Amino acid sequence: MSYKNAGDVLPHKLLCEIQEYINGEYIYIPRQTLKKLPWGALSGAKKTLQDRNREIVARKNNGCPVAELARQYFLSTKTIYKIINAAKNG
């Protein structure tokens, strides 16, 4: 998140009105609910994790032991089982 100077982006009249409530301090303006992006949409993190999880499930289905998957992906065996179960139920 980056900061913008309100004087550069807001109409003068609106800026003056906001200054009546908060003068010279920082204010956070949240996104509109309808314009919020889902987690990982910009960074690609969600897709990366989905691809990793599909790979884990495929390797498990091809006989790779859970302990080996946990070691290779730096995850706990419990997490590997959660990924496998989520794929079965999802």
ROMI-472529 format. One record per residue: residue number from 1; residue in three letters; x, y, z of N, C-alpha, C, O in turn. Coordinates in steps of 0.02 Angstrom, whole numbers, plus 50000, padded with zeros to 5 digits. Layout:
  num  residuo   n_px   n_py   n_pz  ca_px  ca_py  ca_pz   c_px   c_py   c_pz   o_px   o_py   o_pz
  NUM      ALA      X      Y      Z      X      Y      Z      X      Y      Z      X      Y      Z
...
//
This chain:
  num  residuo   n_px   n_py   n_pz  ca_px  ca_py  ca_pz   c_px   c_py   c_pz   o_px   o_py   o_pz
    1      MET  50043  49942  50000  50000  50000  50000  50045  50061  50000  50094  50064  50037
    2      SER  50028  50109  49960  50067  50171  49958  50023  50229  49980  49962  50228  49975
    3      TYR  50057  50280  50005  50021  50340  50025  50018  50390  49968  50065  50396  49929
    4      LYS  49963  50425  49964  49954  50477  49914  49940  50542  49951  49908  50542  50004
    5      ASN  49963  50597  49924  49948  50662  49953  49876  50680  49934  49859  50684  49875
    6      ALA  49835  50691  49985  49764  50706  49972  49756  50768  49928  49709  50772  49890
    7      GLY  49802  50815  49934  49799  50876  49894  49809  50861  49819  49789  50900  49777
    8      ASP  49841  50805  49805  49852  50786  49735  49795  50746  49704  49787  50745  49643
    9      VAL  49754  50715  49746  49703  50669  49719  49631  50688  49735  49585  50664  49702
   10      LEU  49620  50731  49783  49551  50749  49802  49534  50819  49779  49577  50863  49777
   11      PRO  49470  50830  49762  49449  50899  49746  49458  50944  49807  49451  50921  49864
   12      HIS  49475  51006  49795  49490  51054  49849  49433  51057  49901  49446  51057  49961
   13      LYS  49372  51059  49878  49314  51065  49924  49311  51004  49970  49298  51010  50030
   14      LEU  49321  50944  49942  49320  50883  49982  49378  50882  50031  49370  50862  50089
   15      LEU  49436  50903  50009  49495  50905  50052  49482  50951  50112  49498  50933  50169
   16      CYS  49453  51009  50100  49438  51056  50154  49388  51025  50204  49394  51035  50264
   17      GLU  49340  50989  50178  49290  50956  50221  49324  50903  50265  49309  50898  50324
   18      ILE  49368  50863  50236  49403  50811  50274  49447  50843  50327  49453  50817  50383
   19      GLN  49479  50899  50310  49522  50934  50358  49484  50959  50419  49514  50970  50472
   20      GLU  49419  50967  50413  49378  50986  50471  49377  50929  50523  49370  50942  50582
   21      TYR  49384  50868  50500  49380  50810  50545  49449  50784  50565  49459  50765  50623
   22      ILE  49496  50785  50520  49563  50760  50534  49612  50804  50496  49616  50801  50435
   23      ASN  49649  50845  50533  49691  50895  50502  49765  50877  50510  49793  50880  50565
   24      GLY  49796  50857  50454  49867  50844  50455  49887  50776  50483  49947  50764  50493
   25      GLU  49840  50732  50496  49856  50665  50522  49843  50614  50467  49811  50628  50416
   26      TYR  49869  50554  50478  49858  50500  50430  49788  50471  50439  49762  50467  50494
   27      ILE  49759  50452  50383  49693  50420  50385  49694  50363  50334  49720  50370  50278
   28      TYR  49666  50307  50354  49661  50250  50309  49591  50249  50279  49542  50253  50315
   29      ILE  49587  50245  50214  49523  50241  50180  49518  50171  50150  49553  50155  50102
   30      PRO  49474  50128  50177  49470  50059  50153  49439  50056  50083  49403  50101  50061
   31      ARG  49454  50002  50049  49425  49991  49983  49350  49981  49989  49324  49961  50041
   32      GLN  49315  49997  49935  49244  49982  49932  49237  49906  49931  49277  49871  49900
   33      THR  49187  49880  49965  49178  49808  49971  49176  49774  49902  49205  49721  49894
   34      LEU  49142  49804  49855  49135  49773  49789  49200  49775  49749  49206  49738  49699
   35      LYS  49247  49816  49768  49309  49822  49731  49367  49785  49764  49424  49788  49740
   36      LYS  49353  49749  49819  49405  49710  49852  49424  49651  49808  49381  49619  49778
   37      LEU  49488  49638  49805  49512  49580  49768  49521  49522  49815  49538  49531  49874
   38      PRO  49509  49462  49791  49520  49404  49835  49594  49396  49852  49638  49420  49815
   39      TRP  49608  49362  49907  49676  49352  49930  49717  49320  49875  49695  49271  49843
   40      GLY  49776  49347  49863  49823  49318  49814  49809  49336  49742  49845  49312  49698
   41      ALA  49759  49377  49729  49741  49392  49660  49795  49432  49624  49808  49420  49565
   42      LEU  49826  49478  49657  49877  49519  49625  49946  49485  49625  49983  49490  49576
   43      SER  49962  49452  49680  50029  49423  49686  50036  49356  49652  50091  49334  49637
   44      GLY  49979  49322  49641  49982  49255  49612  49994  49201  49664  50003  49143  49647
   45      ALA  49994  49221  49728  50008  49173  49782  49956  49117  49784  49972  49059  49797
   46      LYS  49893  49134  49773  49840  49084  49777  49850  49031  49723  49844  48971  49736
   47      LYS  49865  49052  49662  49876  49005  49607  49937  48962  49620  49937  48903  49606
   48      THR  49990  48993  49647  50051  48956  49663  50037  48900  49713  50060  48844  49704
   49      LEU  49998  48915  49765  49981  48865  49815  49935  48811  49786  49942  48752  49803
   50      GLN  49889  48830  49743  49845  48781  49712  49885  48734  49668  49874  48673  49668
   51      ASP  49932  48761  49630  49975  48719  49587  50017  48672  49630  50023  48613  49614
   52      ARG  50046  48698  49684  50085  48656  49729  50043  48601  49758  50065  48543  49761
   53      ASN  49983  48617  49781  49939  48566  49811  49919  48513  49761  49915  48454  49778
   54      ARG  49905  48533  49699  49889  48483  49647  49948  48437  49635  49940  48376  49626
   55      GLU  50007  48465  49636  50068  48425  49627  50078  48376  49684  50096  48318  49673
   56      ILE  50065  48398  49745  50070  48354  49803  50022  48297  49798  50040  48239  49809
   57      VAL  49960  48311  49780  49909  48259  49774  49928  48209  49718  49921  48149  49727
   58      ALA  49951  48235  49662  49970  48191  49607  50028  48146  49627  50028  48086  49611
   59      ARG  50077  48174  49661  50134  48134  49682  50114  48082  49734  50140  48026  49734
   60      LYS  50068  48099  49779  50042  48051  49828  50005  47995  49793  50013  47937  49810
   61      ASN  49965  48013  49743  49928  47963  49705  49974  47917  49666  49956  47860  49650
   62      ASN  50034  47941  49650  50083  47900  49614  50128  47861  49662  50178  47831  49641
   63      GLY  50111  47862  49727  50147  47820  49775  50199  47852  49818  50233  47818  49856
   64      CYS  50208  47917  49813  50258  47950  49854  50234  47952  49927  50177  47973  49940
   65      PRO  50275  47930  49974  50254  47930  50045  50243  48001  50072  50276  48048  50051
   66      VAL  50196  48007  50118  50179  48071  50147  50240  48103  50181  50251  48163  50175
   67      ALA  50279  48062  50216  50338  48089  50251  50387  48120  50200  50418  48171  50214
   68      GLU  50395  48088  50143  50439  48114  50091  50412  48179  50062  50450  48226  50050
   69      LEU  50346  48183  50050  50316  48244  50025  50325  48301  50076  50341  48358  50056
   70      ALA  50316  48286  50139  50325  48337  50192  50396  48363  50191  50407  48423  50198
   71      ARG  50444  48318  50184  50514  48338  50183  50530  48382  50122  50563  48433  50127
   72      GLN  50506  48360  50064  50521  48396  50002  50488  48464  49998  50517  48511  49969
   73      TYR  50429  48471  50026  50392  48535  50022  50398  48577  50086  50367  48629  50092
   74      PHE  50438  48553  50134  50449  48589  50196  50383  48602  50233  50371  48656  50259
   75      LEU  50342  48549  50235  50277  48552  50269  50274  48496  50319  50314  48448  50316
   76      SER  50228  48500  50367  50218  48445  50414  50177  48390  50380  50142  48403  50331
   77      THR  50182  48330  50406  50142  48275  50378  50068  48291  50388  50026  48273  50346
   78      LYS  50051  48324  50442  49981  48343  50455  49956  48389  50399  49899  48381  50376
   79      THR  49997  48436  50377  49978  48482  50323  49970  48444  50257  49924  48458  50219
   80      ILE  50014  48397  50245  50008  48356  50184  49942  48319  50184  49907  48317  50133
   81      TYR  49924  48289  50241  49860  48253  50245  49801  48301  50235  49752  48282  50204
   82      LYS  49806  48362  50261  49752  48412  50251  49744  48428  50177  49688  48434  50152
   83      ILE  49800  48436  50142  49798  48451  50071  49765  48394  50032  49724  48405  49988
   84      ILE  49784  48333  50049  49756  48273  50015  49682  48267  50030  49642  48254  49984
   85      ASN  49662  48276  50092  49591  48272  50110  49550  48328  50078  49493  48316  50057
   86      ALA  49578  48387  50073  49542  48442  50042  49530  48428  49968  49478  48445  49941
   87      ALA  49578  48395  49935  49571  48378  49865  49516  48325  49856  49480  48327  49806
   88      LYS  49511  48279  49903  49459  48227  49899  49390  48257  49909  49342  48237  49876
   89      ASN  49385  48306  49955  49320  48334  49973  49301  48394  49930  49244  48417  49931
   90      GLY  49348  48420  49892  49335  48481  49855  49324  48467  49784  49311  48513  49745
//
